[in-house]
Each structure stands twice: as C-alpha cells, then as structure tokens.
Amino acid sequence: MNQTQRLDASAVISGDGFVIATELGPDIEPNRFAAMAASLLALADRASREVDRGALRQVLVEGERGTMLLVRAGPQAVLAVAAPPNVNLGMIFLETRRTALKIEAILN
C-alpha cells in the first residue's frame, strides 16, 4: 500500500497497542507509535459513542505535513496510514478500507 498509494508510513496494530506489522520511516519508533494510535482510536471511539454516533469506523488527523488515517480492521486490529499532503484522500480512504477488510479476514 505504501508504494501504490504513495504513503509515508503504515502499520497494523492490535486494539491494545501492540505492533502486528509496520512499514514506518526510520525516525518512527514502532511500539510508541502503535500505543499512541491505539489510544487515539479508543478515545475517539468513546467520544463517538458519547454523542450517539455509534461504533467508530475511522479517525482522520490532518497536520501541516500530511494526513494520518486510522481505520478499524475488525474487532482486533487497526490500520494506521500516513500520507503526504498532496495525495488524493478519496483514493486513500477507499484503499485503506479495502486493506482493512483484507487484514480482518487474515486475522480471523
């Protein structure tokens, strides 16, 4: 996915913050990133339920130097991707959801 969608980084993380698989840059510490991404998703899920939006499906974080997307990959995992600012977000959403479904099938 990193090459076909021009992503800067991607990771599959367990719901409790453990690394399953990563393709991260050399400056990113995988275990710390996994723990932070899992915490972010858990907090967003609670907030979503609090305002009656139901179970969370994804979180989008936009920064000055790009976008990060966290997508549930079934009940056990999260797919996190980081993209540069000039990518087609529609394609990233589509491909990330497709990949998350594949990951869910593999993990089940």
Secondary structure, 3 states (H helix, E strand, C coil): CCCCCCCCEEEEEECCCCEEEEECCCCCCHHHHHHHHHHHHHHHHHHHHHCCCCCCCEEEEEECCEEEEEEECCCCEEEEEEECCCCCHHHHHHHHHHHHHHHHHHHC
